[in-house]
Amino acid sequence: MARIYNLYHAADSMDGLSVVFVHGLGGHPIETWMSNKSEVETFWPMWLGIDAACSIWTIEYDAALSAWRGEAMPLPDQGLAVMEALASEPELRSRPLVLIGHSLGGLVIKAALCEALTFGAEQRRFRDLADQVRGVAFVATPHSGSELAKLARVLRFLLRTNEQVGNMKSHDAHLRSLKRRFDDVCLSYQFRVKTYSESRGVFIGVRIFGLRIGLPVTVVNATSSESHVNGSYAVPLPEDHFSACKPTDRNAELYCSLIDFLREIRGNRQAGSMPSQIDSIRDDTKRTRVGLDRVENKIDELPRAVAKEFERLVATHERLVATQAATLAALAQQLDGRLVADRPQPVVVSPSLADIAPSIVRISQAADEVARTGDRRAAILTAEVARQSQHRDIAEVRAVAEADSQLLQQIAGYKIDVGDFRGAISDLSEALRGTGERDERRRIRRGLGYALAMEIRRIGTYREARLYFDMVVHCAGTPSRLAFNVLVHLSNDAGVARAIMGEMRAANIEPDIYSWNTLLALASDISAARAIMGEMRAAKIEPDIYSWTTLLALASDIPAARAILGEMRAAKIEPNIVSWNTLLALASDISAARAIMGEMRAAKIEPDIYSWTTLLALASDIPAARAIMGEMRSANIEPDIYSWNTLLALASDISAARAIMGEMRAAKIEPDIYSWTTLLALASDIPAARAIMGEMRAAKIEPDIYSWTTLLALASDIPAARAIMGEMRSAKVEPNIVSWNTLLALASDIPAARAIMGEMRSAKVEPNIVSWNTLLALASDISAARVIMGEMRAANIEPDIYSWNTLLALASDIPAARAIMGEMRSAKVEPNIVSWNTLLALASDISAARAIMGEMRSAKIEPNIVSWTTLLALASDIPTARAIMGEMRSAKVEPNIVSWTTLLALASDISAARAILDEMEEARFLPNEVVATTVARLISSLDEAADLTRYLHRFRVVGPGYLQAVVSRITPLLSAEVLLNWVYGITKELGFSPATQVFGPAIAGYRRQGRIEDALRIVLPFPHLPAAQALLKDARTQRQAEAWLLNQFEAGPEPFNASLALAYFYWSRGDREKLEIWADISLSYPNQHPKRIASIQKLLRPPAAA
């Protein structure tokens, strides 16, 4: 478990640079970096934050030397824990980052960054974080191990040393492996590296009578301090192992050097490039010279120990000067992965090497121009001109170029100076010929091979990288395994990757485990992956943990994954945390996931943050998710941004989502773009969505394409959607295919949709299959749909299953539908469950439907709930329907609420319906308002209405729809007065007030029966209802209505309601004068509800306004 602390935030930083400090074995996140633990002012990282305007972070992790003091994980696990802690901070994943490690902390940094390559494809956060790393500084880090670790190993039973101490012994195989992997990381991410070594021993002994008896012991010797990365060297510090990371003031050598290191990182020069490395060496040489001058001035006054230090500084200075000339050779030697970390070889310096760096730069510049155009022929021909120039004079080179005037024209268009390109190759060729030693020539060629690998990795796309690779190899013939592996990685196609591996063999370079694992990652299914693993073994390369994990990721279900895990163990490769997490991702529910997590623990692999987040994603509601997050904390795993976003996705409304975002902030996790987009997706209309987007900007999170598309999806018509797309462009967010398809979905007919598709093409966004299917859905008949499908094919877009199902839905009978399904098969599109259900819906009776369901099973498609409900709807009576529901259960398809409602619709009376409702309740299907309304249509008496209403109220489904259905049934049986009393009585008994629209069916029912006075009795309190206004406007009943209402005003019990009804009556007739009279009378009554006053005032508005 690792924790990260933000101790200083540089608000005035221009680039947002953050520096993270990682302590060593037995260290402390703060005290490690203090020269005096009792004085907080000596915490020098805070000085760095202020002086260099950067944010300061420290990492705490379990690094106890002895189990007497605490537990500690092995180095790879520590690396994973630290990478997880770093990647959990959104700020670190989005801003430049420098890592500084002391002793073991440096090894932990290397292990952490290696996780970016190991888990990069699966965990985007790791790669995002690694992309931000601009530099790494190692302070007294035992890259090749420490001799003291051997002593600790011997005394392990007394000291109870933790496992990571064993990882630090000299020449440890794990450290050599870590070095090779870290070299790959440096190649991939191109950050700067700075290394510092201790030059004094730590006193080990005792004090007797004030005298120290013992020896000064060097914890990490000079050889082990060297990182051997990008030609860097260790800067010696006049400190011991523990004081090396504790500068006492701002003039200390480590502090000044780190200030300069941060300045170099901010200099916008490509990390790891030849010019920047040479500049770095020159700067360090200059600083060493200053140190020498300072020592020379006081040499006579210094004791003998310092004189020795002076001699060491002189030797260091001379080595720096020599290294400046040898940089390229050292780079090639180290990054080719062939140096033995524990036996560094002296570099043989050739004077001609100094000329090679500018040659490679010039080749790079010339080749870059051609590669950028993507013209393979011109690239190769240009390379041929350069190659010819190694052996011919300028006149002959020009003749070669002029022989192909088209090439000459292309080269002129690319602005390539052929002469300069010729000179670069010529210089390189001369250097190769002029070097006497074969080993030296090989180093130079490997240097060019490394430069090639670095350059194609920088290019980033296979098409351009391939052009560049072909050009340089054609000129100098120097491919390296590393260059080939980068090319394989960029290919993203198994066929292309195999071809490249064939080229490797042709160049006498055998593909290694990285080559094979890259090919394996391109396998589309398990059988293809197994075939590749068989080839690996035939090539005498045993699949490693990454190979097996890649195979495991292709498993489609848990049994297949478990079988692969068994094979791993048989091959003596123990599944690691990634293997278990891959298995866990296949769990379909929480219980299955918990069982797997139990197995993990039994295998002594503790579930990590990814395991818990996978479990969390299976939660079906917020309480379940919260319970899992509580378990995470109990397991000392703090929920990260992904955990919180998973919880947030379960929120059903904006208020719940806002509450969760508040909790996130309280947990010091700032909502990211995904959090805000989840909140945005809960907005019910455009104003609410716009308000959320305003909050996003206030939180310094710019809405992205997904945010804008979410807003766009709320548009109710094309003009509103177009306005939003205009805003997107103003915000420099170009509408993508999803945006255009959202606009297209608003088209109401084919001409409007075609016009939008024309605009898409004008915006250089080609309609995709979704666009064409949207257009297809607007077709009103089969012939129109077929025309559109023809256009799709002409646009090189083959109709998919959705296209064919849309066509199928237009079939009017079974023969036409079968013909279309035959065409689907001819087009190699197998009908799916939707296709079969569409055919099934055309069946006119049960026997025809059963025959179709039999065909489905023959086609290995099991009928689903929709299929069975379609069959159920053809039943003519309850016994038949019950038999079908029994068959459903036998087929392990549980009837759903639609199935039960279909059965209920067959009930002939209330008692039969009540029996079915009781069955539903036993089956844990509670009636909804649709069910309630279906049953209400069976009411034949007032008693039945009352009993049913009381029964259904238990399920909270007595809503307006149900009451309207009840009123429709009892209206013919009752007078208006009795009806009003019954509705108000039953709703009062049940504890709620009825909605006014409940009485609309009563007015319409009485009117149909010619019972106008009963209808007017309902109109009296509810003149605003549409049914009431329809009655008042009816010329056949106007006189009767006017007389009845006037009588109610004069002699009835509700003159207040009668005055309002009369105002509505004269408003409906357009009699403005009488309307104003009765409106004034209505307004004269005291203590009226504001809504009533507003309705009267609305009647008084001029006709256009009203």
Secondary structure, 3 states (H helix, E strand, C coil): CEEEEEEECCCCCCCCCEEEEECCCCCCCCHHHECCCCCHHHEHHHHHHHHCCCEEEEEEECCCCECCCCCCCCHHHHHHHHHHHHHCCHHHHHCCEEEEEECHHHHHHHHHHHHHHHCCCCCHHHHHHHHHEEEEEEECCCCCCEHHHHHHHHCHHHHCECHHHHCCECCCHHHHHHHHHHHHHHHHHCCEEEEEEECCCEEEEEEECCEEEEEEECCCCHHHHCCCCCCCCEEEECCCCCCCCCCCCCCCHHHHHHHHHHHHHCCCCCCCCHHHHHHHHHHHHHHHHHHHHHHHHCHHHCCHHHHHHHHHHHHHHHHHHHHHHHHHHHHHHHHCCCCCCCCCCCCCCCHHHHHHHHHHHHHHHHHHHHHHHCCHHHHHHHHHHHHHCCCCCHHHHHHHHHCCHHHHHHHHHHCCCHHHHHHHHHHHHHHHHHCCCHHHHHHHHHHHHHHHHHHHHHHCCHHHHHHHHHHHHHHHCCCCHHHHHHHHHHHCCHHHHHHHHHHHHHCCCCCCHHHHHHHHCCCCCHHHHHHHHHHHHHCCCCCCHHHHHHHHCCCCCHHHHHHHHHHHHHCCCCCCHHHHHHHHCCCCCHHHHHHHHHHHHHCCCCCCHHHHHHHHHCCCCHHHHHHHHHHHHHCCCCCCHHHHHHHHCCCCCHHHHHHHHHHHHHCCCCCCHHHHHHHHHCCCCHHHHHHHHHHHHHCCCCCCHHHHHHHHCCCCCHHHHHHHHHHHHHCCCCCCHHHHHHHHCCCCCHHHHHHHHHHHHHCCCCCCHHHHHHHHCCCCCHHHHHHHHHHHHHCCCCCCHHHHHHHHCCCCCHHHHHHHHHHHHHCCCCCCHHHHHHHHCCCCCHHHHHHHHHHHHHCCCCCCHHHHHHHHCCCCCHHHHHHHHHHHHHCCCCCCHHHHHHHHCCCCCHHHHHHHHHHHHHCCCCCCHHHHHHHHCCCCCHHHHHHHHHHHHCCCCCCHHHHHHHHHHHHHHCCHHHHHHHHHHHHHHHCCCCCHHHHHHHHHHHHHHCCHHHHHHHHCCCCCCHHHHHHHHCHHHHHHHHHHHHHHHHHCCCHHHHHHHHHHHHHHHCCHHHHHHHHHHHHCCCCCCHHHHHHHHHHHCCCCCC
